[in-house]
Amino acid sequence: MSQVVLTLNAGSSSVKFAIFAYGSGGFDELARGQVEGLGAQATFTAKRTSGAKVQFTLDPGQGAPDHRAAMKAILRWLGEEKLDDNVVAVGHRVLHGGRDFTQPARVDAALLATLRTLIPLGELHEPFNILGIEAAIEAFPKTPQVACFDTAFHRAQPFVADVYGLPRSYYDEGVRRYGFHGLSYEYIARRLKMVAPEIAGGRVVVAHLGNGSSLCAIRNGRAAATTMGMTPLDGVPMGTRSGQIDPGVLFYLMKVKGMSVTEVSDLITYNSGLKGLSGISQDMRALEASDSPAAKEAIDYFVYRIRREIGSLAAALDGLDAIVFTGGIGENSPRTRAEALTGMEWLGVHLDKAANAANAQRITTADSKTMALVVKTNEERMIAEHAINVAGLAAQLESAAR
């Protein structure tokens, strides 16, 4: 039977997971699911690639379910599916790897200690990533655990794309443009070698658009620049995050409006972006279905910022060979893609409206100098591949599969 790799993405109120089989049949996704509502009424949901969805509410027991309760629920389901004895590696998405983690790494006590020092760089995510790792170690004490950093892909970007205009000592301390969504960008860079090899080694801007959104300039498969910065708050507006904002606005909110640091943080993190601008929802589907002028204006601002960033990143690349849309919005919203590419003829982009409406892989005309593609991302698969490789199991499993 194929060996199994488990991937985990632990957030503040959820743990997402996926299961991949690695054996003689190759590397295949078996299932994915999540436990959401941690700290309140938590619900487990999972679905085999071919099979019915399973859903149940976690027993509150001694209190509101936490990350360990989530792991127990995942273990219970793995046992029911007869997969628990075959887990050979666990891969974890970790938001921040700081300056030093440029590659996935095997988890040990020293790594966990380092991750705790990085919490100030990712206060909204890093503590929960650590909790997820600790819960997985408790559940699988003898199984290799591998941390896969969302910042690692961007460590290849040059100094000028990495630095802020502050005294150099801050940069040396770690105040840098780290960038995020790196696992998604890494997957897309690899995937392009198969779906569009003619541009895979060229100058590509990838737009990862979803509840969290960013864009990345990639040259020859390596990061050159990105829109997010030291934290995931910079760049284009997102579901609830403001995106790029003048620091003076934050000073105004604190000095004139009397808001605390926590209140400002909550405002630009949870109550801004599409949700704040529209006053309706952070969900692009709801905004596109609405006839509210505010909903249209929120979408207009979103695509305006995408257009600006595409132009900026094209300049960073000294030109452009392709634009790739990915993520929940990027893969599924023809309207967003069409509006983001409107007027981009100066970059050699000519939209094929019918192909775009059909969510085709290529959405530009055959005579476009610059290609635009829609490519589905798969961060979980990227994590699973890293887990196998870092744990040193790839050669062993390939040999056993022969």
Sequence and secondary structure as in RCSB ss.txt:
>XXXX:A:sequence
MSQVVLTLNAGSSSVKFAIFAYGSGGFDELARGQVEGLGAQATFTAKRTSGAKVQFTLDPGQGAPDHRAAMKAIL
RWLGEEKLDDNVVAVGHRVLHGGRDFTQPARVDAALLATLRTLIPLGELHEPFNILGIEAAIEAFPKTPQVACFD
TAFHRAQPFVADVYGLPRSYYDEGVRRYGFHGLSYEYIARRLKMVAPEIAGGRVVVAHLGNGSSLCAIRNGRAAA
TTMGMTPLDGVPMGTRSGQIDPGVLFYLMKVKGMSVTEVSDLITYNSGLKGLSGISQDMRALEASDSPAAKEAID
YFVYRIRREIGSLAAALDGLDAIVFTGGIGENSPRTRAEALTGMEWLGVHLDKAANAANAQRITTADSKTMALVV
KTNEERMIAEHAINVAGLAAQLESAAR
>XXXX:A:secstr
  EEEEEEEE SSEEEEEEEEEETTEEEEEEEEEEE TTSS EEEEEESSS EEEEE   TTSS  HHHHHHHHH
HHHHHTT GGGEEEEEEEES  TTT  S EE  HHHHHHHHHTGGG TTTHHHHHHHHHHHHHHSTTS EEEEET
TGGGGGS HHHH  SS HHHHHHT S   S HHHHHHHHHHHHHH HHHHTSEEEEEE SSS EEEEEETTEEEE
ES  SSTTSSS  SS   S  HHHHHHHHHTS   HHHHHHHHHHS HHHHHHSS S HHHHHH   HHHHHHHH
HHHHHHHHHHHHHHHHTTS SEEEEEHHHHHH HHHHHHHHTTGGGGT  B HHHHHTT SB B TT SSEEEE 
   HHHHHHHHHHHHTT HHHHHHHH 
